[in-house]
Amino acid sequence: MDHKTHTPMRVEDLNVTNVEGINVYGPDDHDIGDVSHMHGVGPTADVVVDVGGFLGIGAKRVALPVSQLNFMRDENGNIHATTRMTKDELKELPEHTD
């Protein structure tokens, strides 16, 4: 996927409704997880990502500051995110519990 052609989103435009369930891609452009939910809004929000697993089973839930993700819309208007962290790096983070 060529993210250079996608429209970046401002943090202020993110909310639980439009980011829940979106795909998160790593630096190698592989799908590494899905957004479970957000805590807070704006630049201080945390985004909870389910990493790995299959259909939500066996995934590890980790929280990332919203600043570690780049949210964008593709040419069809679908939202997704990218991160510089790999799947293995995310799996090393502490597990998030609500």
Buried (B, 14 or more C-beta within 10 A) or exposed (E): EEBEEBEEBEBEEBEEEBBEEBBBBBEEEEEBBBBBBBBEEEEEBBBBBBBBEEEEEEBBBBBBEBEBBBBBBBEEEEBBBBBEBBBEBBBEBEEBEE
